[in-house]
């Protein structure tokens, strides 16, 4: 399964993805569903669930805040993962 880490803007998501790639973690930028995003500018970085722990550790050094972390369920819906 995949997880989605949401940021307040595309720029922050791009910076996060670069940080993850430097740490050897693959991912992709997606526009989150309206129900998950906190504003029209929010974007997310999608990572594999198995990489989520490493991704959180790599992103903890960044000065930007994460708006939410969600697990994608098989039905295509999302469930928030408490941080």
Phi, psi and omega in degrees: 000164180250158174236154183236122177255120187258136178238164186282349180208165176298320180300316179293321179296321179294318178297318179297316180297320177298318178298317179296317180296323176296335178268004178081022181249124178278157179186178177212154180267132176224157173275120183287159174303148183306325182293340180261325183287147178254068183121161186287345182269351185295145177222158181235158173249122181264127178231161175290145181302324180296335180266358188300316180300313178295323180296315179299319179296316180295323182279346182295338179280349181280149182274359180267151182267147176270130181281334180179157176232128186229144174261132178276124180273159182304330181283000181091357177272172182237147176234131182289138175257123181292138181260000000 
